[in-house]
Amino acid sequence: MAVLALTTSLADMRQRLGRMVVATSHDGQPITADDLVSITLYLSLCLYVSLCVYVSLYLSLCLYVSLCVYVSLSLSLYASVCVFM
């Protein structure tokens, strides 16, 4: 509440909240709210990239399966035409 009472602008409030120590590392170094935001953005980016790779692989697999089914149906159709000739 003191941060809200002491701020003079939105940018000032952002800086004050970002400088707040929220934890300490194993080494005893302070971890600030800005550090957590940076880590969260990094992890979100990693999750987004891995999700994009997963979707790309999934779509590639679907295309491969569709192609295999198409080739299989084409070959069976060709075989049935050859039988009737």
C-alpha positions in Angstrom: 0.0 0.0 0.0 2.9 2.3 0.6 4.0 2.0 -3.0 0.6 3.2 -4.1 0.7 6.1 -1.7 4.2 7.2 -2.7 3.9 7.0 -6.5 3.7 10.1 -8.6 2.8 8.5 -11.9 2.1 5.1 -13.5 5.7 4.8 -14.7 6.9 5.5 -11.2 4.6 2.9 -9.8 5.9 0.4 -12.3 9.5 1.1 -11.3 8.8 0.9 -7.6 6.9 -2.4 -7.9 9.6 -3.8 -10.2 12.3 -3.1 -7.6 10.5 -5.0 -4.8 12.4 -8.0 -3.6 10.1 -11.0 -3.7 12.6 -13.8 -3.0 16.3 -14.7 -2.6 18.4 -17.2 -4.6 20.4 -20.0 -3.2 23.4 -17.7 -3.2 21.5 -15.1 -1.2 21.0 -12.7 -4.1 17.8 -10.8 -4.2 15.2 -11.6 -6.8 13.0 -8.7 -7.8 9.6 -8.6 -9.4 11.2 -7.4 -12.6 13.4 -10.5 -12.6 10.2 -12.7 -12.3 8.6 -10.9 -15.2 11.7 -11.5 -17.4 11.7 -15.2 -16.5 8.0 -15.5 -17.1 8.4 -13.9 -20.6 11.3 -16.2 -21.4 9.4 -19.3 -20.3 6.3 -18.1 -22.3 8.4 -17.7 -25.4 9.9 -21.1 -24.9 6.5 -22.6 -24.5 5.2 -20.8 -27.6 8.1 -22.1 -29.8 7.8 -25.6 -28.5 4.0 -25.5 -29.2 4.7 -24.2 -32.8 7.2 -27.1 -33.4 4.6 -29.6 -32.0 1.8 -28.3 -34.2 4.2 -28.3 -37.2 5.2 -31.9 -36.6 1.6 -32.9 -36.1 0.5 -31.3 -39.3 3.4 -33.0 -41.1 2.4 -36.3 -39.7 -1.2 -35.7 -40.8 0.0 -34.9 -44.3 2.2 -38.0 -44.4 -0.7 -40.2 -43.3 -3.1 -38.6 -45.8 -0.5 -39.2 -48.6 0.0 -42.8 -47.6 -3.8 -43.4 -47.6 -4.1 -41.7 -51.0 -1.3 -43.9 -52.4 -2.8 -47.0 -50.9 -6.2 -46.2 -52.4 -4.7 -45.3 -55.8 -2.8 -48.6 -55.9 -5.9 -50.6 -54.9 -7.9 -48.8 -57.6 -5.2 -49.5 -60.1 -5.1 -53.2 -59.1 -8.8 -53.5 -59.4 -8.7 -51.9 -62.9 -6.0 -54.3 -64.0 -8.0 -57.3 -62.8 -11.0 -56.3 -65.0 -8.8 -55.7 -68.1 
